[in-house]
Amino acid sequence: MNSEQADAYLARLGVERPQAPTVEALRELHLRHLLTVPFENLSIHLGEEIVLEEKRLVDKVVGARRGGFCYELNGAFGVLLAALGFDVVPLAGRVYGDGGRLGIPYDHLALRVRTAEGSEWLADVGFGAHSHFPLAFGERGDQEDPGGTFRIAEADADGAGGAGGAGGPVDLDVLRDGRPEYRLETRPRVLGDFRAGVWWHSTSPESNFTRSLVCSRITEDGGRITLSGRALTVTAPDGTKEVGELGTDEEVLAVYRERFGIELDAVPTALHSRR
């Protein structure tokens, strides 16, 4: 990413170029990304190819002013952070599902980020409802955040995909309000490692992403707005929700345009309906 492309990305986020890759700069960039770039899976349902190449990811987020899901959002965000001088390492995770079952390998992409001060942070702008700010990577106690109470804990060695063997890297569980969200490997990865995960989530009838539409972002007051098909949910900072059903295609397209900045010609429909 060259300087002009980085400036265009920063303009999309509505922030000035930071003077240095500091913790405070990372916190601002993380929050602004969640406020302006929606978590969405529309490409799957619009028949758009998802390509894990840096230029394609940045072109989608910046040029097309779209969002994406974890591989795209954290992939593009990692490119920006690296261009701004942060040390960025992609990490693979497996998301906890029903009954505590872990998802497929390369189920999730998150970022380990080192700042100019030498501190390391877990940055994740691609998990949907998650922390508003990066989490201290080495902290094992509770971390308070507008999105909840988070904890990074060493995973049990006998759990699914458990901790590494003797002398090997230890997997980490990322918990929100006491509930595990995903298990994170600490081994460094590259974008290309996640191609199988993109393929599975984009095509499998077992993937939640092929069975439902989602477009979501946090709001300036710390709440969240989510459009799932025709259901519009506005969540207040205290967790109370207002849910409404949009009646016409024009209403749906207007919400995509006015609340998420996404211009669509037609309302997308789910690739696979829920069973």
Secondary structure as GFF3:
##gff-version 3
##sequence-region A 1 275
A	DSSP	alpha_helix	3	13	.	.	.	ID=ss1
A	DSSP	alpha_helix	23	36	.	.	.	ID=ss2
A	DSSP	beta_strand	39	40	.	.	.	ID=ss3
A	DSSP	alpha_helix	42	46	.	.	.	ID=ss4
A	DSSP	alpha_helix	54	58	.	.	.	ID=ss5
A	DSSP	pi_helix	59	63	.	.	.	ID=ss6
A	DSSP	alpha_helix	70	83	.	.	.	ID=ss7
A	DSSP	beta_strand	87	95	.	.	.	ID=ss8
A	DSSP	three_ten_helix	98	100	.	.	.	ID=ss9
A	DSSP	beta_strand	108	114	.	.	.	ID=ss10
A	DSSP	beta_strand	120	123	.	.	.	ID=ss11
A	DSSP	beta_strand	135	136	.	.	.	ID=ss12
A	DSSP	beta_strand	143	145	.	.	.	ID=ss13
A	DSSP	beta_strand	148	154	.	.	.	ID=ss14
A	DSSP	beta_strand	172	176	.	.	.	ID=ss15
A	DSSP	beta_strand	179	184	.	.	.	ID=ss16
A	DSSP	three_ten_helix	191	194	.	.	.	ID=ss17
A	DSSP	alpha_helix	195	203	.	.	.	ID=ss18
A	DSSP	alpha_helix	208	211	.	.	.	ID=ss19
A	DSSP	beta_strand	215	218	.	.	.	ID=ss20
A	DSSP	beta_strand	224	228	.	.	.	ID=ss21
A	DSSP	beta_strand	231	235	.	.	.	ID=ss22
A	DSSP	beta_strand	241	245	.	.	.	ID=ss23
A	DSSP	alpha_helix	249	260	.	.	.	ID=ss24
###
